[in-house]
């Protein structure tokens, strides 16, 4: 799981520290649950371990139980990493990306575009006709722009994310 590039990207987004995050989560998955035992095992400074664990907690992918050490009366935090929550976050991101791609695809298919060759600004037909097919930014003429390539790229992205979502769903049903 931690070797998956999407998981690593998510951890980087959450903690801004991919290398230490993965090391700390590996400890959690291998049974080291206290911040102190993780710091001792990994030789990562305790304050960095705590900082990363708290960021993971804030993102909802880690939880903890607090107890008191009977000998010292200090509070001990035992942490747990939630792999399912990570999968859920990645699935939600995929769904959001798919929706955005579908919105863009609909926009591209439903409109005719005109562009300024001088500065690249694009306008839908209605706006271009209001400007008499003259670029309002620079005064050059607006020319029809074929958006077939853009539609093709969006269709390819959509297919890619749909196949990734299918693989992910199959994987999750397999491990559950």
Secondary structure, 3 states (H helix, E strand, C coil): CCCCHHHHHHHHHHHCCHHHHHHHHHHHHCCCCEHHHHHHHHCCCHHHHHHHHHHHHHCCCEEEEEEECCCCCCEEEEEEECHHHHHHHHHHHHHHHHHHHHHHHHHHHHCCEEEECCCCCEEEHHHHHHCCCECCCCCCEEEEECCHHHHHHHHHHHHHHHHHHHHHHHHHHHHC
